[in-house]
């Protein structure tokens, strides 16, 4: 009986998904849902979840919002905070920030939990409205709605990505003072920040503390710990942890294999790398991701021809050129300054009507910077911005930071300022990290940045420890410090 109900529900969900997928972009999903009810069908929550998940996957956010609004307006079933969160998410994808705020105002108080406000903060951050996000966070702290590490994790991720590590550690202290337990995400962010600072023993201390306090460790957690063990000469511990990962779920085993390929390549262990690859090929259907990891691993060892051969093999197996493989090969070419080969591959990508991604352009920008062809790097950066901006995000931002760092290292203040104004005028990418990079351009040109801290303050940013250290260097005048 239960099997029959399950198949009936799955069948109904599939039917509704198919009907929604056939709607034109301008059609209203509410009309289709009304017809669905008129035909005697029901719309329980489990079907709605399947429908919304499918629409999100297809990036049909307008129709997803119309479905969510229909459920809300018609009171099809009682909504909880997670239901309101999804409705808020879809509003943010297709509406203005005013629409988002109006949506929040209409949510009942009992459902206005941290889950909902976390989504509101996400909308602010996606639009570069960091000050509003921070004000909302402060109000939540005062209202005692914060029960978990959820929103702390969002801000730790934001500040960590901006290179503002002082704020990351401050948030960790605030969590401790409020007796809010860290979760996997917040611990992973801390592990990442500590690893970037080079304190590998502290990485292992935090990792072991997670295990002692039963905070779940995911694949990323293990990967940071394995790298730390290898880098500190504790190879046996690293291998023990890898073996532990191999004995978990099949999907974890595949990730463990990918991780181990990378670790072996990073540490120059060619024979171990090839032994593991032979085992992977003989025991599993190799995923596109794993092909990409192995291609990049061969590149790290300087085995460019073998990387090319493997890319060709992956293409034959798949019957076509796939993004994960061509991006990995582009990475190999860029790393080894083989930009003619990279251009030939790009021509083929465009000829076969494949879509370059942010990763594609980052590799091209990196390769041209490496050989000193700044104009070509700027050309690809412009192409990335023109073709990749969507949903209030700028996936080309990592390529921009590569260029800005390159220009700053050479003390080209005029170009650094032009890039700063052109590429960070909107969005969350005008950050302390970007300001510090701009400051390095002044430092490397022996020029004085006028009222630099005031300029940051006017933009809503406070200097961090790196900013202060840069400002205190002898080549900068006291005028920069007077603020």
WOUR-V659637 format. One record per residue. N is the residue number from 1. SS is DSSP state (a for helix, b for strand, c for the rest). NEAR is the number of other C-alpha atoms within 12 Angstrom. D_LAST is the distance of its C-alpha to the last C-alpha in Angstrom with 1 decimal. Layout:
BEGIN
n=N ss=SS near=NEAR d_last=D_LAST
n=N ss=SS near=NEAR d_last=D_LAST
END
This chain:
BEGIN
n=1 ss=c near=7 d_last=73.7
n=2 ss=a near=8 d_last=70.0
n=3 ss=a near=10 d_last=70.1
n=4 ss=a near=10 d_last=71.6
n=5 ss=a near=11 d_last=68.8
n=6 ss=a near=14 d_last=66.2
n=7 ss=a near=14 d_last=67.8
n=8 ss=a near=18 d_last=68.2
n=9 ss=a near=25 d_last=64.5
n=10 ss=a near=21 d_last=63.4
n=11 ss=a near=18 d_last=65.9
n=12 ss=a near=25 d_last=64.6
n=13 ss=a near=29 d_last=61.0
n=14 ss=a near=23 d_last=62.0
n=15 ss=a near=20 d_last=63.9
n=16 ss=a near=33 d_last=61.1
n=17 ss=a near=33 d_last=58.6
n=18 ss=a near=17 d_last=61.0
n=19 ss=a near=23 d_last=61.4
n=20 ss=a near=35 d_last=57.7
n=21 ss=a near=27 d_last=57.2
n=22 ss=c near=18 d_last=59.7
n=23 ss=c near=22 d_last=57.9
n=24 ss=c near=14 d_last=56.5
n=25 ss=c near=16 d_last=52.8
n=26 ss=c near=14 d_last=53.4
n=27 ss=c near=18 d_last=55.9
n=28 ss=c near=25 d_last=55.0
n=29 ss=a near=34 d_last=55.5
n=30 ss=a near=26 d_last=56.3
n=31 ss=a near=19 d_last=59.6
n=32 ss=a near=26 d_last=60.6
n=33 ss=a near=34 d_last=59.8
n=34 ss=a near=22 d_last=61.9
n=35 ss=a near=18 d_last=64.7
n=36 ss=a near=22 d_last=64.3
n=37 ss=a near=19 d_last=65.0
n=38 ss=a near=12 d_last=67.8
n=39 ss=c near=11 d_last=69.4
n=40 ss=c near=11 d_last=69.6
n=41 ss=c near=19 d_last=66.8
n=42 ss=c near=23 d_last=64.4
n=43 ss=c near=30 d_last=60.7
n=44 ss=c near=21 d_last=59.7
n=45 ss=a near=24 d_last=56.2
n=46 ss=a near=20 d_last=57.1
n=47 ss=a near=27 d_last=58.1
n=48 ss=a near=37 d_last=55.0
n=49 ss=a near=27 d_last=52.8
n=50 ss=a near=27 d_last=54.8
n=51 ss=a near=38 d_last=54.5
n=52 ss=a near=37 d_last=50.7
n=53 ss=a near=25 d_last=50.2
n=54 ss=a near=25 d_last=52.3
n=55 ss=a near=31 d_last=50.6
n=56 ss=a near=25 d_last=47.1
n=57 ss=a near=14 d_last=48.4
n=58 ss=c near=16 d_last=49.7
n=59 ss=c near=20 d_last=46.4
n=60 ss=c near=30 d_last=48.5
n=61 ss=a near=35 d_last=45.8
n=62 ss=a near=31 d_last=47.3
n=63 ss=a near=39 d_last=50.6
n=64 ss=a near=41 d_last=49.0
n=65 ss=a near=39 d_last=47.2
n=66 ss=a near=36 d_last=50.5
n=67 ss=a near=44 d_last=52.3
n=68 ss=a near=40 d_last=49.7
n=69 ss=a near=32 d_last=49.8
n=70 ss=a near=26 d_last=53.6
n=71 ss=a near=33 d_last=53.6
n=72 ss=a near=27 d_last=51.3
n=73 ss=a near=17 d_last=53.0
n=74 ss=c near=18 d_last=56.6
n=75 ss=c near=16 d_last=55.8
n=76 ss=c near=20 d_last=57.7
n=77 ss=c near=18 d_last=56.6
n=78 ss=c near=17 d_last=54.2
n=79 ss=c near=27 d_last=50.7
n=80 ss=c near=23 d_last=48.5
n=81 ss=a near=24 d_last=44.8
n=82 ss=a near=25 d_last=45.1
n=83 ss=a near=31 d_last=47.2
n=84 ss=a near=37 d_last=44.5
n=85 ss=a near=32 d_last=41.8
n=86 ss=a near=38 d_last=43.9
n=87 ss=a near=43 d_last=44.4
n=88 ss=a near=43 d_last=40.6
n=89 ss=a near=40 d_last=40.1
n=90 ss=a near=37 d_last=42.6
n=91 ss=a near=33 d_last=41.1
n=92 ss=a near=34 d_last=37.8
n=93 ss=a near=32 d_last=39.5
n=94 ss=a near=25 d_last=41.3
n=95 ss=c near=24 d_last=39.5
n=96 ss=c near=21 d_last=36.3
n=97 ss=a near=29 d_last=33.6
n=98 ss=a near=17 d_last=35.2
n=99 ss=a near=22 d_last=38.5
n=100 ss=a near=33 d_last=37.0
n=101 ss=a near=25 d_last=35.6
n=102 ss=a near=17 d_last=39.0
n=103 ss=a near=31 d_last=40.7
n=104 ss=a near=33 d_last=38.8
n=105 ss=a near=18 d_last=39.6
n=106 ss=c near=20 d_last=43.3
n=107 ss=c near=25 d_last=43.4
n=108 ss=c near=17 d_last=45.3
n=109 ss=a near=16 d_last=43.4
n=110 ss=a near=16 d_last=45.4
n=111 ss=a near=22 d_last=44.4
n=112 ss=c near=29 d_last=40.6
n=113 ss=c near=29 d_last=39.8
n=114 ss=a near=34 d_last=37.0
n=115 ss=a near=32 d_last=39.0
n=116 ss=a near=38 d_last=38.6
n=117 ss=a near=43 d_last=34.9
n=118 ss=a near=37 d_last=34.2
n=119 ss=a near=37 d_last=35.7
n=120 ss=a near=45 d_last=33.7
n=121 ss=a near=41 d_last=30.5
n=122 ss=a near=39 d_last=31.9
n=123 ss=a near=39 d_last=32.4
n=124 ss=a near=35 d_last=28.8
n=125 ss=a near=34 d_last=27.5
n=126 ss=a near=30 d_last=30.1
n=127 ss=c near=30 d_last=28.8
n=128 ss=c near=28 d_last=25.1
n=129 ss=c near=26 d_last=24.5
n=130 ss=a near=32 d_last=22.5
n=131 ss=a near=23 d_last=20.9
n=132 ss=a near=22 d_last=24.5
n=133 ss=a near=30 d_last=25.8
n=134 ss=a near=29 d_last=23.3
n=135 ss=a near=18 d_last=24.1
n=136 ss=a near=30 d_last=27.8
n=137 ss=a near=32 d_last=27.4
n=138 ss=a near=22 d_last=25.9
n=139 ss=a near=17 d_last=28.9
n=140 ss=a near=26 d_last=31.3
n=141 ss=a near=24 d_last=30.2
n=142 ss=a near=12 d_last=30.7
n=143 ss=a near=15 d_last=34.1
n=144 ss=c near=15 d_last=35.4
n=145 ss=c near=27 d_last=36.6
n=146 ss=c near=30 d_last=35.1
n=147 ss=c near=22 d_last=38.1
n=148 ss=c near=27 d_last=37.4
n=149 ss=c near=32 d_last=34.9
n=150 ss=a near=31 d_last=35.3
n=151 ss=a near=38 d_last=32.0
n=152 ss=a near=45 d_last=30.1
n=153 ss=a near=36 d_last=31.5
n=154 ss=a near=35 d_last=30.4
n=155 ss=a near=36 d_last=26.7
n=156 ss=a near=37 d_last=27.1
n=157 ss=a near=32 d_last=28.6
n=158 ss=a near=34 d_last=25.8
n=159 ss=a near=34 d_last=23.0
n=160 ss=a near=33 d_last=25.3
n=161 ss=a near=29 d_last=26.0
n=162 ss=c near=31 d_last=22.3
n=163 ss=c near=34 d_last=21.9
n=164 ss=c near=32 d_last=19.7
n=165 ss=a near=33 d_last=22.1
n=166 ss=a near=26 d_last=20.0
n=167 ss=a near=29 d_last=20.7
n=168 ss=a near=33 d_last=24.3
n=169 ss=a near=27 d_last=24.9
n=170 ss=a near=20 d_last=23.3
n=171 ss=a near=34 d_last=25.7
n=172 ss=a near=31 d_last=28.5
n=173 ss=a near=19 d_last=27.8
n=174 ss=a near=22 d_last=27.8
n=175 ss=a near=27 d_last=31.1
n=176 ss=a near=16 d_last=32.5
n=177 ss=a near=12 d_last=31.5
n=178 ss=c near=20 d_last=33.2
n=179 ss=c near=14 d_last=36.2
n=180 ss=c near=24 d_last=35.9
n=181 ss=c near=26 d_last=37.7
n=182 ss=c near=34 d_last=36.3
n=183 ss=c near=29 d_last=38.4
n=184 ss=a near=29 d_last=39.2
n=185 ss=a near=29 d_last=36.4
n=186 ss=a near=36 d_last=33.6
n=187 ss=a near=43 d_last=35.2
n=188 ss=a near=34 d_last=35.5
n=189 ss=a near=37 d_last=31.8
n=190 ss=a near=43 d_last=31.0
n=191 ss=a near=43 d_last=33.7
n=192 ss=a near=35 d_last=32.2
n=193 ss=a near=32 d_last=28.6
n=194 ss=a near=29 d_last=30.1
n=195 ss=a near=30 d_last=32.3
n=196 ss=a near=21 d_last=29.5
n=197 ss=c near=18 d_last=27.8
n=198 ss=c near=18 d_last=31.2
n=199 ss=c near=22 d_last=32.2
n=200 ss=a near=28 d_last=35.8
n=201 ss=a near=25 d_last=37.3
n=202 ss=a near=24 d_last=34.9
n=203 ss=a near=34 d_last=35.9
n=204 ss=a near=35 d_last=39.5
n=205 ss=a near=22 d_last=38.7
n=206 ss=a near=33 d_last=37.3
n=207 ss=a near=38 d_last=40.2
n=208 ss=a near=23 d_last=42.8
n=209 ss=a near=20 d_last=41.1
n=210 ss=a near=28 d_last=41.5
n=211 ss=a near=20 d_last=45.1
n=212 ss=a near=12 d_last=45.7
n=213 ss=c near=16 d_last=44.2
n=214 ss=c near=14 d_last=46.1
n=215 ss=c near=21 d_last=43.1
n=216 ss=c near=22 d_last=44.8
n=217 ss=c near=30 d_last=43.9
n=218 ss=c near=25 d_last=44.2
n=219 ss=a near=30 d_last=44.7
n=220 ss=a near=26 d_last=41.0
n=221 ss=a near=36 d_last=40.7
n=222 ss=a near=40 d_last=43.7
n=223 ss=a near=35 d_last=42.4
n=224 ss=a near=41 d_last=39.2
n=225 ss=a near=44 d_last=41.3
n=226 ss=a near=40 d_last=43.9
n=227 ss=a near=39 d_last=41.4
n=228 ss=a near=34 d_last=40.0
n=229 ss=a near=32 d_last=43.5
n=230 ss=a near=31 d_last=44.5
n=231 ss=a near=25 d_last=41.4
n=232 ss=c near=21 d_last=42.0
n=233 ss=c near=16 d_last=45.7
n=234 ss=c near=19 d_last=47.0
n=235 ss=a near=20 d_last=49.1
n=236 ss=a near=15 d_last=51.8
n=237 ss=a near=21 d_last=49.4
n=238 ss=a near=29 d_last=48.1
n=239 ss=a near=27 d_last=51.7
n=240 ss=a near=20 d_last=52.6
n=241 ss=a near=32 d_last=49.8
n=242 ss=a near=35 d_last=50.9
n=243 ss=a near=20 d_last=54.5
n=244 ss=a near=20 d_last=53.4
n=245 ss=a near=30 d_last=51.7
n=246 ss=a near=24 d_last=54.8
n=247 ss=c near=17 d_last=57.0
n=248 ss=c near=18 d_last=55.1
n=249 ss=c near=14 d_last=55.5
n=250 ss=a near=15 d_last=56.5
n=251 ss=a near=18 d_last=53.2
n=252 ss=a near=23 d_last=51.4
n=253 ss=a near=24 d_last=53.8
n=254 ss=a near=33 d_last=52.9
n=255 ss=a near=29 d_last=49.2
n=256 ss=a near=36 d_last=50.0
n=257 ss=a near=41 d_last=51.9
n=258 ss=a near=36 d_last=49.1
n=259 ss=a near=39 d_last=46.7
n=260 ss=a near=42 d_last=49.2
n=261 ss=a near=42 d_last=49.7
n=262 ss=a near=37 d_last=46.0
n=263 ss=a near=37 d_last=45.9
n=264 ss=a near=35 d_last=48.9
n=265 ss=a near=31 d_last=47.5
n=266 ss=a near=26 d_last=44.2
n=267 ss=c near=23 d_last=46.1
n=268 ss=c near=21 d_last=48.6
n=269 ss=c near=21 d_last=51.6
n=270 ss=a near=25 d_last=53.8
n=271 ss=a near=16 d_last=57.1
n=272 ss=a near=20 d_last=55.6
n=273 ss=a near=31 d_last=53.9
n=274 ss=a near=25 d_last=57.2
n=275 ss=a near=17 d_last=59.2
n=276 ss=a near=29 d_last=56.9
n=277 ss=a near=32 d_last=57.1
n=278 ss=a near=17 d_last=60.9
n=279 ss=a near=17 d_last=60.9
n=280 ss=a near=26 d_last=58.7
n=281 ss=a near=21 d_last=60.9
n=282 ss=a near=11 d_last=64.1
n=283 ss=a near=14 d_last=63.1
n=284 ss=c near=18 d_last=60.9
n=285 ss=c near=17 d_last=60.5
n=286 ss=c near=26 d_last=57.4
n=287 ss=c near=24 d_last=54.6
n=288 ss=a near=28 d_last=52.5
n=289 ss=a near=26 d_last=49.5
n=290 ss=a near=34 d_last=51.4
n=291 ss=a near=41 d_last=52.6
n=292 ss=a near=37 d_last=49.1
n=293 ss=a near=41 d_last=47.9
n=294 ss=a near=48 d_last=50.9
n=295 ss=a near=43 d_last=50.3
n=296 ss=a near=42 d_last=46.7
n=297 ss=a near=41 d_last=48.0
n=298 ss=a near=40 d_last=50.5
n=299 ss=a near=36 d_last=47.9
n=300 ss=a near=32 d_last=45.8
n=301 ss=c near=29 d_last=49.0
n=302 ss=c near=23 d_last=49.5
n=303 ss=c near=25 d_last=52.6
n=304 ss=a near=29 d_last=51.9
n=305 ss=a near=21 d_last=55.6
n=306 ss=a near=22 d_last=56.1
n=307 ss=a near=31 d_last=53.1
n=308 ss=a near=33 d_last=54.6
n=309 ss=a near=20 d_last=58.0
n=310 ss=a near=32 d_last=56.6
n=311 ss=a near=39 d_last=54.8
n=312 ss=a near=23 d_last=58.2
n=313 ss=a near=23 d_last=59.9
n=314 ss=a near=33 d_last=57.5
n=315 ss=a near=22 d_last=58.2
n=316 ss=a near=14 d_last=61.9
n=317 ss=a near=18 d_last=61.7
n=318 ss=a near=19 d_last=59.7
n=319 ss=c near=11 d_last=61.6
n=320 ss=c near=21 d_last=58.4
n=321 ss=c near=30 d_last=55.0
n=322 ss=c near=31 d_last=52.4
n=323 ss=a near=31 d_last=48.7
n=324 ss=a near=32 d_last=47.9
n=325 ss=a near=39 d_last=50.2
n=326 ss=a near=46 d_last=49.1
n=327 ss=a near=37 d_last=45.4
n=328 ss=a near=40 d_last=46.2
n=329 ss=a near=48 d_last=48.2
n=330 ss=a near=44 d_last=45.4
n=331 ss=a near=40 d_last=43.1
n=332 ss=a near=40 d_last=45.7
n=333 ss=a near=40 d_last=46.0
n=334 ss=a near=35 d_last=42.2
n=335 ss=a near=32 d_last=41.8
n=336 ss=c near=29 d_last=44.7
n=337 ss=c near=27 d_last=43.7
n=338 ss=c near=27 d_last=46.9
n=339 ss=a near=30 d_last=45.5
n=340 ss=a near=18 d_last=48.8
n=341 ss=a near=25 d_last=50.2
n=342 ss=a near=32 d_last=47.2
n=343 ss=a near=27 d_last=47.9
n=344 ss=a near=18 d_last=51.5
n=345 ss=a near=32 d_last=50.7
n=346 ss=a near=30 d_last=48.4
n=347 ss=a near=17 d_last=51.2
n=348 ss=a near=19 d_last=53.5
n=349 ss=a near=24 d_last=51.0
n=350 ss=a near=18 d_last=50.8
n=351 ss=a near=13 d_last=54.6
n=352 ss=c near=15 d_last=55.3
n=353 ss=c near=14 d_last=53.0
n=354 ss=c near=20 d_last=50.8
n=355 ss=c near=24 d_last=47.3
n=356 ss=c near=33 d_last=44.4
n=357 ss=c near=31 d_last=41.7
n=358 ss=a near=32 d_last=38.0
n=359 ss=a near=30 d_last=39.2
n=360 ss=a near=40 d_last=41.5
n=361 ss=a near=42 d_last=38.8
n=362 ss=a near=38 d_last=36.4
n=363 ss=a near=41 d_last=39.1
n=364 ss=a near=51 d_last=39.8
n=365 ss=a near=45 d_last=36.2
n=366 ss=a near=40 d_last=36.0
n=367 ss=a near=36 d_last=39.3
n=368 ss=a near=36 d_last=38.4
n=369 ss=a near=34 d_last=35.1
n=370 ss=a near=23 d_last=37.0
n=371 ss=c near=22 d_last=39.4
n=372 ss=c near=19 d_last=36.8
n=373 ss=c near=21 d_last=37.8
n=374 ss=a near=26 d_last=34.5
n=375 ss=a near=17 d_last=36.2
n=376 ss=a near=23 d_last=38.6
n=377 ss=a near=33 d_last=35.8
n=378 ss=a near=33 d_last=34.0
n=379 ss=a near=22 d_last=37.3
n=380 ss=a near=35 d_last=37.9
n=381 ss=a near=41 d_last=34.3
n=382 ss=a near=26 d_last=35.1
n=383 ss=a near=24 d_last=38.5
n=384 ss=a near=32 d_last=37.0
n=385 ss=a near=27 d_last=34.7
n=386 ss=a near=17 d_last=37.6
n=387 ss=a near=18 d_last=40.0
n=388 ss=a near=26 d_last=38.2
n=389 ss=c near=21 d_last=35.8
n=390 ss=b near=19 d_last=37.4
n=391 ss=c near=21 d_last=36.9
n=392 ss=c near=25 d_last=33.2
n=393 ss=b near=25 d_last=32.5
n=394 ss=c near=31 d_last=31.8
n=395 ss=c near=30 d_last=33.9
n=396 ss=c near=36 d_last=33.0
n=397 ss=a near=35 d_last=29.4
n=398 ss=a near=28 d_last=30.4
n=399 ss=a near=37 d_last=31.8
n=400 ss=a near=41 d_last=28.7
n=401 ss=a near=38 d_last=26.6
n=402 ss=a near=31 d_last=29.2
n=403 ss=a near=46 d_last=28.9
n=404 ss=a near=43 d_last=25.1
n=405 ss=a near=32 d_last=25.2
n=406 ss=a near=34 d_last=28.0
n=407 ss=a near=36 d_last=26.2
n=408 ss=a near=32 d_last=22.9
n=409 ss=a near=25 d_last=25.1
n=410 ss=c near=25 d_last=26.6
n=411 ss=c near=25 d_last=23.4
n=412 ss=c near=28 d_last=24.5
n=413 ss=a near=29 d_last=21.2
n=414 ss=a near=20 d_last=23.1
n=415 ss=a near=26 d_last=25.2
n=416 ss=a near=35 d_last=22.5
n=417 ss=a near=26 d_last=20.6
n=418 ss=a near=19 d_last=24.0
n=419 ss=a near=32 d_last=24.8
n=420 ss=a near=32 d_last=21.6
n=421 ss=a near=20 d_last=22.3
n=422 ss=a near=19 d_last=26.0
n=423 ss=a near=34 d_last=26.2
n=424 ss=c near=30 d_last=23.3
n=425 ss=c near=19 d_last=23.5
n=426 ss=c near=23 d_last=25.3
n=427 ss=c near=27 d_last=26.1
n=428 ss=c near=34 d_last=24.3
n=429 ss=c near=38 d_last=23.6
n=430 ss=c near=36 d_last=20.1
n=431 ss=c near=39 d_last=18.7
n=432 ss=a near=38 d_last=16.3
n=433 ss=a near=34 d_last=19.1
n=434 ss=a near=40 d_last=19.3
n=435 ss=a near=44 d_last=15.6
n=436 ss=a near=38 d_last=16.0
n=437 ss=a near=37 d_last=19.2
n=438 ss=a near=45 d_last=17.6
n=439 ss=a near=46 d_last=15.1
n=440 ss=a near=38 d_last=18.2
n=441 ss=a near=35 d_last=19.7
n=442 ss=a near=34 d_last=17.2
n=443 ss=a near=31 d_last=17.7
n=444 ss=a near=27 d_last=21.4
n=445 ss=a near=22 d_last=21.5
n=446 ss=c near=22 d_last=19.6
n=447 ss=c near=24 d_last=17.4
n=448 ss=c near=28 d_last=13.7
n=449 ss=c near=34 d_last=12.0
n=450 ss=c near=20 d_last=10.2
n=451 ss=c near=20 d_last=6.8
n=452 ss=a near=33 d_last=8.1
n=453 ss=a near=28 d_last=6.1
n=454 ss=a near=20 d_last=6.2
n=455 ss=a near=20 d_last=9.7
n=456 ss=a near=27 d_last=10.5
n=457 ss=a near=18 d_last=9.7
n=458 ss=a near=14 d_last=11.8
n=459 ss=c near=24 d_last=14.4
n=460 ss=c near=21 d_last=14.6
n=461 ss=c near=29 d_last=13.3
n=462 ss=c near=26 d_last=11.3
n=463 ss=c near=33 d_last=10.8
n=464 ss=c near=28 d_last=13.9
n=465 ss=a near=18 d_last=15.2
n=466 ss=a near=24 d_last=16.1
n=467 ss=a near=32 d_last=12.7
n=468 ss=a near=23 d_last=11.3
n=469 ss=a near=18 d_last=14.6
n=470 ss=a near=30 d_last=14.3
n=471 ss=a near=35 d_last=11.0
n=472 ss=c near=20 d_last=12.6
n=473 ss=c near=22 d_last=15.6
n=474 ss=c near=16 d_last=16.9
n=475 ss=c near=21 d_last=17.2
n=476 ss=c near=28 d_last=13.5
n=477 ss=c near=21 d_last=12.1
n=478 ss=a near=17 d_last=9.5
n=479 ss=a near=18 d_last=8.0
n=480 ss=a near=28 d_last=7.0
n=481 ss=c near=23 d_last=5.4
n=482 ss=c near=16 d_last=3.8
n=483 ss=c near=19 d_last=0.0
END
